[in-house]
């Protein structure tokens, strides 16, 4: 239940730091045992009734607002010194409350790679049940299913029964979603109402539990440990709330669920990290581990907007917030829970092989040449080898394409909050490309002892040459996709595009376009990696922080290799797995 700081107990069995995607999932599962007292500390506020969160089409209004930590990277050398925004949810529900609502599961090979890196118990066979534990799939009616080509849905998919509600965008009257499917079929390629998120799915239904306390507007600044212990035990957590500092005791465990940038920050502020960094800031070293904050991975995306034929409906008028369109859409949503406001960000998605690596595009020799040429640039040979093995698998993707039913402006400078500002007149669709397997590695570290100072985030995008080589070829393929029927029939011949440089038939032009326009997919992972300690690890395969007895990390920061897909489904699965690990250790 929601609580006030004055009503907090002195001790709790479990203190969960971060009331986001993973934190609320773990807290909900732990509090199923009525004799366990759980406290969740969330730095943001409760926005369960906020239309920016609830209404899918308003999701773009959240990044850059008070719902977002508004992190940015340092200037990126390979992106022409651009700084890149890194939205992170600062509210109950975390990033699951402000993301683009894409639900895409990873490949089995991607999860099996975690186990091969030294994490027993983390094969796809062992983790797959947790992907089905947290969601319920709402399959549309038969006509819409046929229209969208959903014949791949299995009985197992339909039987999943969890709190998060998953559904499909698109209706039988929508020609673009159908054209997307049919276009990939012509290329001989397979393709595989309100927001439902962690606060509405895992917290709201159980908020009256007496053994679950949630305190918002509480920013944790330090985890305290027993002194003179080889494996240190966390004893309490201090946090700021209402302008004062408070401390709450821990009987069993502290569970860190603050996210890829906040979890390593809190470890470092608490004395766990690279001793050189900690000593330089005057922070007493509890556990010296140079791996904390390293191994940062993220997906990049970019795209091209194409003007559509007259009469094809898109979301451009809503993106431009034209009064007449907004009024009509609001009326439909308010009275019927229908219309364009029910549609979130990405409309369609497809995983792709390297466009030159299949018989219809060329041979595998291009991929093999690229892998051989770029191998010397890899810092971690074992991770590199595992990623290469995945790329060589017949059904594995080296990139993904997606469709967004409106235009985007990727040429704004960093002062503009997102890519939906300064839009031109007309109706467009955007065809985009994003990375799946990334080889560049970056870092995220504190710059002072002050928890209010944002961390120094340096993903080092494209620092590994293989990333640009693969990504640019997927971006180049957008031109082929736009020329392919039936999708091409919905686009104006020689119609407007989002920018004069948005023509990428030439590979070098595609590479330059990537450097100029690529943005984060908002999928940061890996900074508290689950790996053997001498191979870059921060947590072990039970998610316990090395050098501690009762401190775990349960969010995207533990992922040793970034999955090929959006991270949300995997974060939920990791949290479900973490809850079972914690219960087993009671």
C-alpha positions as a Python dict, from the first residue, in 0.01 Angstrom:
ca = {
    (1, 'X'): (0, 0, 0),
    (2, 'X'): (108, 359, -53),
    (3, 'X'): (261, 494, 263),
    (4, 'X'): (388, 817, 417),
    (5, 'X'): (743, 856, 539),
    (6, 'X'): (620, 919, 895),
    (7, 'X'): (447, 580, 896),
    (8, 'X'): (751, 374, 797),
    (9, 'X'): (863, 91, 1019),
    (10, 'X'): (1222, 88, 1144),
    (11, 'X'): (1299, -243, 971),
    (12, 'X'): (1170, -437, 672),
    (13, 'X'): (1259, -785, 555),
    (14, 'X'): (1324, -659, 202),
    (15, 'X'): (1390, -307, 81),
    (16, 'X'): (1344, -272, -295),
    (17, 'X'): (1524, 30, -439),
    (18, 'X'): (1329, 143, -745),
    (19, 'X'): (957, 108, -809),
    (20, 'X'): (987, 50, -1181),
    (21, 'X'): (943, -248, -1413),
    (22, 'X'): (1153, -498, -1219),
    (23, 'X'): (1113, -350, -872),
    (24, 'X'): (734, -368, -861),
    (25, 'X'): (738, -715, -1016),
    (26, 'X'): (973, -849, -748),
    (27, 'X'): (791, -667, -467),
    (28, 'X'): (455, -801, -578),
    (29, 'X'): (583, -1158, -593),
    (30, 'X'): (765, -1141, -258),
    (31, 'X'): (463, -991, -82),
    (32, 'X'): (256, -1292, -187),
    (33, 'X'): (398, -1441, 135),
    (34, 'X'): (203, -1261, 404),
    (35, 'X'): (473, -1303, 668),
    (36, 'X'): (727, -1102, 464),
    (37, 'X'): (744, -723, 502),
    (38, 'X'): (845, -545, 180),
    (39, 'X'): (924, -177, 130),
    (40, 'X'): (961, -17, -215),
    (41, 'X'): (1144, 317, -237),
    (42, 'X'): (1069, 507, -558),
    (43, 'X'): (1225, 844, -641),
    (44, 'X'): (934, 949, -864),
    (45, 'X'): (566, 997, -795),
    (46, 'X'): (251, 791, -847),
    (47, 'X'): (102, 867, -1191),
    (48, 'X'): (-151, 583, -1213),
    (49, 'X'): (-417, 828, -1335),
    (50, 'X'): (-197, 1038, -1564),
    (51, 'X'): (-331, 1040, -1923),
    (52, 'X'): (26, 1068, -2057),
    (53, 'X'): (81, 724, -1910),
    (54, 'X'): (-259, 566, -1968),
    (55, 'X'): (-341, 676, -2323),
    (56, 'X'): (-112, 489, -2566),
    (57, 'X'): (-81, 765, -2827),
    (58, 'X'): (31, 1018, -2565),
    (59, 'X'): (342, 816, -2481),
    (60, 'X'): (560, 1066, -2666),
    (61, 'X'): (466, 1340, -2418),
    (62, 'X'): (641, 1166, -2127),
    (63, 'X'): (1011, 1170, -2233),
    (64, 'X'): (1163, 1506, -2153),
    (65, 'X'): (897, 1581, -1891),
    (66, 'X'): (904, 1547, -1512),
    (67, 'X'): (825, 1178, -1564),
    (68, 'X'): (1174, 1129, -1707),
    (69, 'X'): (1518, 1146, -1543),
    (70, 'X'): (1628, 1325, -1864),
    (71, 'X'): (1971, 1166, -1881),
    (72, 'X'): (2201, 1237, -2175),
    (73, 'X'): (2523, 1082, -2295),
    (74, 'X'): (2852, 1262, -2327),
    (75, 'X'): (2935, 1372, -2687),
    (76, 'X'): (2974, 1064, -2905),
    (77, 'X'): (3279, 1068, -3131),
    (78, 'X'): (3130, 839, -3395),
    (79, 'X'): (2801, 1030, -3401),
    (80, 'X'): (2962, 1360, -3500),
    (81, 'X'): (3001, 1467, -3136),
    (82, 'X'): (2627, 1454, -3075),
    (83, 'X'): (2489, 1393, -2727),
    (84, 'X'): (2209, 1137, -2718),
    (85, 'X'): (1905, 1142, -2491),
    (86, 'X'): (1851, 845, -2259),
    (87, 'X'): (1494, 865, -2121),
    (88, 'X'): (1441, 671, -1798),
    (89, 'X'): (1109, 665, -1614),
    (90, 'X'): (1103, 869, -1291),
    (91, 'X'): (766, 754, -1159),
    (92, 'X'): (595, 451, -1016),
    (93, 'X'): (622, 196, -1294),
    (94, 'X'): (954, 330, -1420),
    (95, 'X'): (1030, 307, -1789),
    (96, 'X'): (740, 69, -1848),
    (97, 'X'): (520, 377, -1791),
    (98, 'X'): (683, 601, -2054),
    (99, 'X'): (817, 369, -2325),
    (100, 'X'): (671, 310, -2673),
    (101, 'X'): (482, 1, -2556),
    (102, 'X'): (658, -251, -2779),
    (103, 'X'): (642, -609, -2653),
    (104, 'X'): (899, -819, -2836),
    (105, 'X'): (1057, -1132, -2696),
    (106, 'X'): (1427, -1216, -2750),
    (107, 'X'): (1562, -1512, -2941),
    (108, 'X'): (1637, -1837, -2759),
    (109, 'X'): (1998, -1816, -2880),
    (110, 'X'): (2035, -1474, -2719),
    (111, 'X'): (1939, -1606, -2376),
    (112, 'X'): (2135, -1929, -2417),
    (113, 'X'): (2441, -1708, -2471),
    (114, 'X'): (2401, -1580, -2114),
    (115, 'X'): (2442, -1934, -1984),
    (116, 'X'): (2741, -1997, -2210),
    (117, 'X'): (2913, -1695, -2056),
    (118, 'X'): (2917, -1874, -1719),
    (119, 'X'): (2565, -1835, -1578),
    (120, 'X'): (2426, -2173, -1480),
    (121, 'X'): (2047, -2178, -1464),
    (122, 'X'): (1999, -1912, -1732),
    (123, 'X'): (1939, -2114, -2050),
    (124, 'X'): (1635, -2035, -2263),
    (125, 'X'): (1472, -2361, -2152),
    (126, 'X'): (1505, -2251, -1789),
    (127, 'X'): (1404, -1886, -1841),
    (128, 'X'): (1130, -1923, -2104),
    (129, 'X'): (856, -2006, -1847),
    (130, 'X'): (918, -1669, -1682),
    (131, 'X'): (839, -1494, -2011),
    (132, 'X'): (494, -1652, -1998),
    (133, 'X'): (438, -1585, -1630),
    (134, 'X'): (400, -1206, -1639),
    (135, 'X'): (165, -1141, -1934),
    (136, 'X'): (-169, -1231, -2090),
    (137, 'X'): (-194, -1213, -2468),
    (138, 'X'): (-516, -1057, -2593),
    (139, 'X'): (-561, -1200, -2943),
    (140, 'X'): (-786, -994, -3174),
    (141, 'X'): (-1091, -1138, -3351),
    (142, 'X'): (-1046, -1375, -3644),
    (143, 'X'): (-1089, -1110, -3915),
    (144, 'X'): (-828, -881, -3760),
    (145, 'X'): (-593, -1175, -3695),
    (146, 'X'): (-609, -1273, -4062),
    (147, 'X'): (-563, -911, -4167),
    (148, 'X'): (-249, -878, -3952),
    (149, 'X'): (-113, -1223, -4041),
    (150, 'X'): (-115, -1358, -3685),
    (151, 'X'): (-120, -1725, -3784),
    (152, 'X'): (210, -1778, -3599),
    (153, 'X'): (45, -1747, -3255),
    (154, 'X'): (60, -2082, -3074),
    (155, 'X'): (-171, -2236, -2814),
    (156, 'X'): (107, -2188, -2560),
    (157, 'X'): (107, -1816, -2638),
    (158, 'X'): (-269, -1801, -2586),
    (159, 'X'): (-248, -1986, -2255),
    (160, 'X'): (-12, -1736, -2088),
    (161, 'X'): (-186, -1579, -1788),
    (162, 'X'): (-7, -1293, -1616),
    (163, 'X'): (-85, -941, -1491),
    (164, 'X'): (53, -743, -1787),
    (165, 'X'): (-198, -720, -2073),
    (166, 'X'): (-46, -752, -2422),
    (167, 'X'): (-238, -676, -2741),
    (168, 'X'): (-186, -593, -3109),
    (169, 'X'): (-214, -257, -3280),
    (170, 'X'): (-402, -237, -3609),
    (171, 'X'): (-759, -310, -3711),
    (172, 'X'): (-911, -479, -4014),
    (173, 'X'): (-962, -138, -4175),
    (174, 'X'): (-592, -47, -4148),
    (175, 'X'): (-421, -104, -4486),
    (176, 'X'): (-66, -24, -4376),
    (177, 'X'): (-24, -303, -4119),
    (178, 'X'): (-148, -556, -4373),
    (179, 'X'): (77, -411, -4642),
    (180, 'X'): (375, -448, -4407),
    (181, 'X'): (317, -824, -4375),
    (182, 'X'): (249, -879, -4743),
    (183, 'X'): (555, -678, -4848),
    (184, 'X'): (786, -906, -4651),
    (185, 'X'): (609, -1204, -4804),
    (186, 'X'): (679, -1070, -5154),
    (187, 'X'): (1045, -1038, -5052),
    (188, 'X'): (1036, -1409, -4955),
    (189, 'X'): (1107, -1330, -4593),
    (190, 'X'): (938, -1468, -4279),
    (191, 'X'): (830, -1223, -4014),
    (192, 'X'): (798, -1293, -3684),
    (193, 'X'): (-675, 48, -2525),
    (194, 'X'): (-483, 170, -2221),
    (195, 'X'): (-124, 106, -2134),
    (196, 'X'): (-60, -200, -1922),
    (197, 'X'): (263, -156, -1725),
    (198, 'X'): (425, -262, -1400),
    (199, 'X'): (238, -14, -1176),
    (200, 'X'): (-105, -101, -1315),
    (201, 'X'): (-32, -474, -1349),
    (202, 'X'): (184, -563, -1048),
    (203, 'X'): (111, -286, -798),
    (204, 'X'): (-245, -157, -836),
    (205, 'X'): (-414, -501, -792),
    (206, 'X'): (-221, -570, -468),
    (207, 'X'): (-176, -220, -328),
    (208, 'X'): (-392, -300, -23),
    (209, 'X'): (-162, -573, 102),
    (210, 'X'): (-62, -489, 458),
    (211, 'X'): (287, -634, 411),
    (212, 'X'): (369, -422, 103),
    (213, 'X'): (464, -58, 154),
    (214, 'X'): (547, 180, -132),
    (215, 'X'): (700, 520, -65),
    (216, 'X'): (724, 761, -358),
    (217, 'X'): (938, 1075, -389),
    (218, 'X'): (1209, 888, -197),
    (219, 'X'): (1552, 903, -359),
    (220, 'X'): (1795, 649, -220),
    (221, 'X'): (2148, 780, -181),
    (222, 'X'): (2334, 500, -2),
    (223, 'X'): (2327, 138, 107),
    (224, 'X'): (2502, 79, 440),
    (225, 'X'): (2703, -232, 527),
    (226, 'X'): (2849, -404, 829),
    (227, 'X'): (3213, -317, 881),
    (228, 'X'): (3505, -561, 869),
    (229, 'X'): (3326, -834, 680),
    (230, 'X'): (3472, -1028, 390),
    (231, 'X'): (3129, -1066, 230),
    (232, 'X'): (2959, -754, 348),
    (233, 'X'): (2602, -759, 471),
    (234, 'X'): (2373, -468, 388),
    (235, 'X'): (2215, -338, 707),
    (236, 'X'): (2016, -31, 603),
    (237, 'X'): (1929, 210, 325),
    (238, 'X'): (1931, 589, 348),
    (239, 'X'): (1714, 810, 130),
    (240, 'X'): (1596, 1166, 89),
    (241, 'X'): (1227, 1250, 117),
    (242, 'X'): (1047, 1577, 188),
    (243, 'X'): (1380, 1754, 215),
    (244, 'X'): (1515, 1529, 491),
    (245, 'X'): (1734, 1220, 509),
    (246, 'X'): (1592, 898, 653),
    (247, 'X'): (1733, 551, 714),
    (248, 'X'): (1542, 223, 717),
    (249, 'X'): (1685, -108, 840),
    (250, 'X'): (1698, -437, 647),
    (251, 'X'): (1645, -780, 804),
    (252, 'X'): (1703, -996, 495),
    (253, 'X'): (1802, -828, 166),
    (254, 'X'): (1835, -505, -27),
    (255, 'X'): (1711, -548, -383),
    (256, 'X'): (1848, -299, -631),
    (257, 'X'): (1604, -235, -919),
    (258, 'X'): (1697, 118, -1015),
    (259, 'X'): (1792, 55, -1378),
    (260, 'X'): (2100, 47, -1597),
    (261, 'X'): (2225, 392, -1497),
    (262, 'X'): (2094, 419, -1142),
    (263, 'X'): (2192, 76, -1010),
    (264, 'X'): (2567, 114, -1076),
    (265, 'X'): (2544, 471, -949),
    (266, 'X'): (2402, 354, -616),
    (267, 'X'): (2661, 79, -590),
    (268, 'X'): (2939, 333, -639),
    (269, 'X'): (2784, 583, -397),
    (270, 'X'): (2773, 296, -145),
    (271, 'X'): (3139, 207, -192),
    (272, 'X'): (3111, -80, -442),
    (273, 'X'): (3302, -18, -763),
    (274, 'X'): (3637, 71, -910),
    (275, 'X'): (3856, 181, -620),
    (276, 'X'): (4030, 442, -837),
    (277, 'X'): (3699, 615, -908),
    (278, 'X'): (3579, 584, -548),
    (279, 'X'): (3905, 706, -394),
    (280, 'X'): (3915, 1006, -628),
    (281, 'X'): (3572, 1110, -496),
    (282, 'X'): (3646, 1040, -130),
    (283, 'X'): (3409, 742, -104),
    (284, 'X'): (3524, 464, 133),
    (285, 'X'): (3570, 139, -60),
    (286, 'X'): (3350, -146, 61),
    (287, 'X'): (3408, -378, -238),
    (288, 'X'): (3670, -308, -504),
    (289, 'X'): (3522, -419, -837),
    (290, 'X'): (3631, -237, -1152),
    (291, 'X'): (3344, -397, -1348),
    (292, 'X'): (3073, -182, -1189),
    (293, 'X'): (2934, 59, -1447),
    (294, 'X'): (3118, -105, -1737),
    (295, 'X'): (2986, -324, -2022),
    (296, 'X'): (2718, -68, -2117),
    (297, 'X'): (2531, -175, -2432),
    (298, 'X'): (2247, -7, -2618),
    (299, 'X'): (2062, -31, -2948),
    (300, 'X'): (2061, 257, -3193),
    (301, 'X'): (1780, 337, -3435),
    (302, 'X'): (1715, 570, -3725),
    (303, 'X'): (1468, 592, -4009),
    (304, 'X'): (1325, 767, -4311),
    (305, 'X'): (980, 924, -4339),
    (306, 'X'): (792, 878, -4668),
    (307, 'X'): (493, 1083, -4781),
    (308, 'X'): (183, 864, -4824),
    (309, 'X'): (-85, 872, -5089),
    (310, 'X'): (-379, 1106, -5040),
    (311, 'X'): (-645, 940, -4826),
    (312, 'X'): (-407, 716, -4630),
    (313, 'X'): (-459, 788, -4263),
    (314, 'X'): (-156, 845, -4042),
    (315, 'X'): (-92, 1002, -3703),
    (316, 'X'): (71, 1320, -3831),
    (317, 'X'): (-217, 1554, -3744),
    (318, 'X'): (-205, 1424, -3386),
    (319, 'X'): (173, 1459, -3370),
    (320, 'X'): (134, 1821, -3480),
    (321, 'X'): (-149, 1855, -3224),
    (322, 'X'): (-388, 2004, -3475),
    (323, 'X'): (-700, 2109, -3276),
    (324, 'X'): (-963, 1945, -3497),
    (325, 'X'): (-783, 1611, -3511),
    (326, 'X'): (-710, 1615, -3137),
    (327, 'X'): (-1075, 1689, -3055),
    (328, 'X'): (-1205, 1407, -3274),
    (329, 'X'): (-953, 1157, -3141),
    (330, 'X'): (-1021, 1257, -2779),
    (331, 'X'): (-1396, 1215, -2831),
    (332, 'X'): (-1348, 866, -2978),
    (333, 'X'): (-1123, 764, -2693),
    (334, 'X'): (-1338, 912, -2417),
    (335, 'X'): (-1665, 765, -2542),
    (336, 'X'): (-1561, 439, -2705),
    (337, 'X'): (-1201, 359, -2600),
    (338, 'X'): (-1129, 353, -2972),
    (339, 'X'): (-956, 553, -3242),
    (340, 'X'): (-598, 673, -3299),
    (341, 'X'): (-529, 745, -2930),
    (342, 'X'): (-537, 370, -2861),
    (343, 'X'): (-230, 317, -3079),
    (344, 'X'): (111, 361, -2922),
    (345, 'X'): (448, 393, -3091),
    (346, 'X'): (564, 114, -3323),
    (347, 'X'): (292, -25, -3552),
    (348, 'X'): (483, -315, -3712),
    (349, 'X'): (818, -483, -3661),
    (350, 'X'): (1037, -742, -3834),
    (351, 'X'): (1368, -904, -3744),
    (352, 'X'): (1610, -911, -4034),
    (353, 'X'): (1921, -1102, -4142),
    (354, 'X'): (2207, -897, -4280),
    (355, 'X'): (2065, -785, -4619),
    (356, 'X'): (2367, -927, -4802),
    (357, 'X'): (2389, -1255, -4611),
    (358, 'X'): (2104, -1466, -4753),
    (359, 'X'): (2068, -1622, -5099),
    (360, 'X'): (1810, -1362, -5206),
    (361, 'X'): (2057, -1082, -5131),
    (362, 'X'): (2399, -1235, -5175),
    (363, 'X'): (2609, -1482, -4976),
    (364, 'X'): (2733, -1528, -4622),
    (365, 'X'): (3080, -1426, -4736),
    (366, 'X'): (3001, -1058, -4673),
    (367, 'X'): (2911, -1131, -4311),
    (368, 'X'): (3213, -1356, -4263),
    (369, 'X'): (3446, -1093, -4408),
    (370, 'X'): (3302, -831, -4175),
    (371, 'X'): (3336, -1054, -3868),
    (372, 'X'): (3696, -1138, -3951),
    (373, 'X'): (3790, -780, -4034),
    (374, 'X'): (3647, -640, -3710),
    (375, 'X'): (3749, -910, -3460),
    (376, 'X'): (4064, -728, -3347),
    (377, 'X'): (3856, -439, -3214),
    (378, 'X'): (3683, -647, -2947),
    (379, 'X'): (3784, -594, -2586),
    (380, 'X'): (3609, -908, -2462),
    (381, 'X'): (3689, -1195, -2696),
    (382, 'X'): (3448, -1441, -2531),
    (383, 'X'): (3152, -1203, -2562),
    (384, 'X'): (3252, -1127, -2920),
    (385, 'X'): (3271, -1495, -3010),
    (386, 'X'): (2926, -1564, -2860),
    (387, 'X'): (2773, -1273, -3049),
    (388, 'X'): (2933, -1392, -3372),
    (389, 'X'): (2793, -1742, -3320),
    (390, 'X'): (2444, -1596, -3287),
    (391, 'X'): (2481, -1395, -3607),
    (392, 'X'): (2585, -1707, -3796),
    (393, 'X'): (2273, -1899, -3690),
    (394, 'X'): (2019, -1950, -3966),
    (395, 'X'): (1727, -1786, -3785),
    (396, 'X'): (1913, -1512, -3600),
    (397, 'X'): (1875, -1144, -3693),
    (398, 'X'): (2145, -882, -3727),
    (399, 'X'): (1897, -595, -3727),
    (400, 'X'): (1530, -508, -3719),
    (401, 'X'): (1295, -293, -3923),
    (402, 'X'): (984, -120, -3795),
    (403, 'X'): (703, 107, -3910),
    (404, 'X'): (578, 418, -3729),
    (405, 'X'): (255, 567, -3863),
    (406, 'X'): (371, 929, -3870),
    (407, 'X'): (675, 1132, -3965),
    (408, 'X'): (979, 1189, -3748),
    (409, 'X'): (1244, 1459, -3746),
    (410, 'X'): (1583, 1310, -3670),
    (411, 'X'): (1777, 1626, -3753),
    (412, 'X'): (1680, 1829, -3445),
    (413, 'X'): (1964, 1938, -3220),
    (414, 'X'): (2006, 1802, -2868),
    (415, 'X'): (1807, 2085, -2710),
    (416, 'X'): (1487, 1949, -2867),
    (417, 'X'): (1327, 1689, -2644),
    (418, 'X'): (1240, 1427, -2909),
    (419, 'X'): (1209, 1347, -3278),
    (420, 'X'): (845, 1458, -3302),
    (421, 'X'): (916, 1830, -3291),
    (422, 'X'): (931, 2076, -3584),
    (423, 'X'): (730, 1852, -3816),
    (424, 'X'): (642, 1946, -4173),
    (425, 'X'): (289, 1950, -4323),
    (426, 'X'): (151, 1638, -4485),
    (427, 'X'): (99, 1272, -4401),
    (428, 'X'): (385, 1026, -4372),
    (429, 'X'): (493, 688, -4246),
    (430, 'X'): (838, 629, -4104),
    (431, 'X'): (1032, 315, -4188),
    (432, 'X'): (1304, 260, -3933),
    (433, 'X'): (1594, 30, -3859),
    (434, 'X'): (1744, -62, -3524),
    (435, 'X'): (2037, -268, -3407),
    (436, 'X'): (1992, -611, -3251),
    (437, 'X'): (2343, -732, -3160),
    (438, 'X'): (2587, -460, -3065),
    (439, 'X'): (2963, -495, -3028),
    (440, 'X'): (3047, -152, -2888),
    (441, 'X'): (3083, -126, -2511),
    (442, 'X'): (3055, 183, -2296),
    (443, 'X'): (3024, 283, -1932),
    (444, 'X'): (2821, 478, -1678),
    (445, 'X'): (2990, 619, -1365),
    (446, 'X'): (2926, 874, -1094),
    (447, 'X'): (3106, 1208, -1109),
    (448, 'X'): (3064, 1308, -743),
    (449, 'X'): (2934, 1192, -405),
    (450, 'X'): (2611, 1384, -463),
    (451, 'X'): (2321, 1158, -566),
    (452, 'X'): (2159, 1451, -747),
    (453, 'X'): (2447, 1474, -997),
    (454, 'X'): (2366, 1279, -1311),
    (455, 'X'): (2612, 1003, -1401),
    (456, 'X'): (2861, 1026, -1685),
    (457, 'X'): (2703, 807, -1953),
    (458, 'X'): (2929, 708, -2243),
    (459, 'X'): (2789, 425, -2462),
    (460, 'X'): (3074, 474, -2714),
    (461, 'X'): (2831, 414, -3001),
    (462, 'X'): (2992, 273, -3317),
    (463, 'X'): (3329, 247, -3139),
    (464, 'X'): (3336, -109, -3268),
    (465, 'X'): (3338, -83, -3651),
    (466, 'X'): (3115, -388, -3698),
    (467, 'X'): (2819, -198, -3554),
    (468, 'X'): (2820, 67, -3826),
    (469, 'X'): (2895, -187, -4098),
    (470, 'X'): (2587, -394, -4013),
    (471, 'X'): (2354, -111, -3913),
    (472, 'X'): (2415, 94, -4229),
    (473, 'X'): (2320, -203, -4447),
    (474, 'X'): (1988, -239, -4266),
    (475, 'X'): (1926, 134, -4306),
    (476, 'X'): (2012, 101, -4675),
    (477, 'X'): (1753, -178, -4706),
    (478, 'X'): (1477, 71, -4612),
    (479, 'X'): (1499, 198, -4971),
    (480, 'X'): (1427, -152, -5106),
    (481, 'X'): (1140, -197, -4861),
    (482, 'X'): (978, 132, -4964),
    (483, 'X'): (996, 31, -5332),
    (484, 'X'): (840, -311, -5271),
    (485, 'X'): (474, -390, -5328),
    (486, 'X'): (220, -362, -5175),
    (487, 'X'): (371, -111, -4931),
    (488, 'X'): (496, 104, -5218),
    (489, 'X'): (140, 147, -5345),
    (490, 'X'): (57, 350, -5033),
    (491, 'X'): (349, 590, -5085),
    (492, 'X'): (357, 886, -5321),
    (493, 'X'): (599, 834, -5610),
    (494, 'X'): (876, 1090, -5563),
    (495, 'X'): (694, 1212, -5253),
    (496, 'X'): (848, 1423, -4980),
    (497, 'X'): (1082, 1275, -4720),
    (498, 'X'): (1183, 1393, -4376),
    (499, 'X'): (1508, 1556, -4493),
    (500, 'X'): (1705, 1624, -4813),
    (501, 'X'): (1971, 1375, -4701),
    (502, 'X'): (1718, 1094, -4640),
    (503, 'X'): (1827, 898, -4949),
    (504, 'X'): (2053, 603, -4868),
    (505, 'X'): (2086, 380, -5176),
    (506, 'X'): (2463, 432, -5153),
    (507, 'X'): (2633, 253, -4860),
    (508, 'X'): (2854, 549, -4773),
    (509, 'X'): (2547, 775, -4771),
    (510, 'X'): (2376, 527, -4539),
    (511, 'X'): (2675, 533, -4303),
    (512, 'X'): (2677, 911, -4296),
    (513, 'X'): (2302, 918, -4236),
    (514, 'X'): (2350, 681, -3941),
    (515, 'X'): (2620, 900, -3787),
    (516, 'X'): (2406, 1211, -3837),
    (517, 'X'): (2068, 1084, -3720),
    (518, 'X'): (2098, 768, -3508),
    (519, 'X'): (1929, 787, -3168),
    (520, 'X'): (1905, 549, -2877),
    (521, 'X'): (1628, 290, -2881),
    (522, 'X'): (1626, 346, -2504),
    (523, 'X'): (1751, -10, -2439),
    (524, 'X'): (2055, 43, -2213),
    (525, 'X'): (2179, -273, -2040),
    (526, 'X'): (2479, -451, -1893),
    (527, 'X'): (2636, -217, -1634),
    (528, 'X'): (2605, -467, -1344),
    (529, 'X'): (2670, -770, -1558),
    (530, 'X'): (2587, -1123, -1450),
    (531, 'X'): (2922, -1281, -1531),
    (532, 'X'): (3210, -1449, -1350),
    (533, 'X'): (3386, -1174, -1159),
    (534, 'X'): (3717, -1217, -1339),
    (535, 'X'): (3536, -1188, -1674),
    (536, 'X'): (3360, -860, -1605),
    (537, 'X'): (3094, -963, -1355),
    (538, 'X'): (2922, -755, -1089),
    (539, 'X'): (2660, -1013, -983),
    (540, 'X'): (2665, -1392, -981),
    (541, 'X'): (2407, -1622, -1137),
    (542, 'X'): (2179, -1571, -835),
    (543, 'X'): (2203, -1195, -893),
    (544, 'X'): (2394, -1135, -568),
    (545, 'X'): (2655, -858, -586),
    (546, 'X'): (3007, -998, -555),
    (547, 'X'): (3156, -922, -215),
    (548, 'X'): (2815, -901, -44),
    (549, 'X'): (2582, -1149, 122),
    (550, 'X'): (2242, -989, 84),
    (551, 'X'): (2247, -732, -195),
    (552, 'X'): (2099, -825, -532),
    (553, 'X'): (2043, -646, -861),
    (554, 'X'): (1734, -745, -1061),
    (555, 'X'): (1705, -503, -1354),
    (556, 'X'): (1841, -466, -1710),
    (557, 'X'): (2185, -381, -1579),
    (558, 'X'): (2251, -751, -1506),
    (559, 'X'): (2218, -858, -1871),
    (560, 'X'): (2567, -972, -1983),
    (561, 'X'): (2469, -950, -2351),
    (562, 'X'): (2188, -726, -2469),
    (563, 'X'): (1899, -927, -2619),
    (564, 'X'): (1818, -862, -2982),
    (565, 'X'): (1477, -715, -2899),
    (566, 'X'): (1317, -444, -2689),
    (567, 'X'): (1423, -506, -2329),
    (568, 'X'): (1088, -474, -2154),
    (569, 'X'): (980, -838, -2185),
    (570, 'X'): (1322, -960, -2070),
    (571, 'X'): (1326, -721, -1771),
    (572, 'X'): (994, -866, -1656),
    (573, 'X'): (1125, -1220, -1704),
    (574, 'X'): (1447, -1144, -1513),
    (575, 'X'): (1241, -997, -1228),
    (576, 'X'): (1013, -1303, -1216),
    (577, 'X'): (1321, -1527, -1207),
    (578, 'X'): (1478, -1308, -938),
    (579, 'X'): (1170, -1336, -717),
    (580, 'X'): (1191, -1715, -731),
    (581, 'X'): (1565, -1710, -654),
    (582, 'X'): (1503, -1487, -351),
    (583, 'X'): (1218, -1704, -224),
    (584, 'X'): (1432, -2015, -264),
    (585, 'X'): (1699, -1860, -41),
    (586, 'X'): (1462, -1773, 243),
}
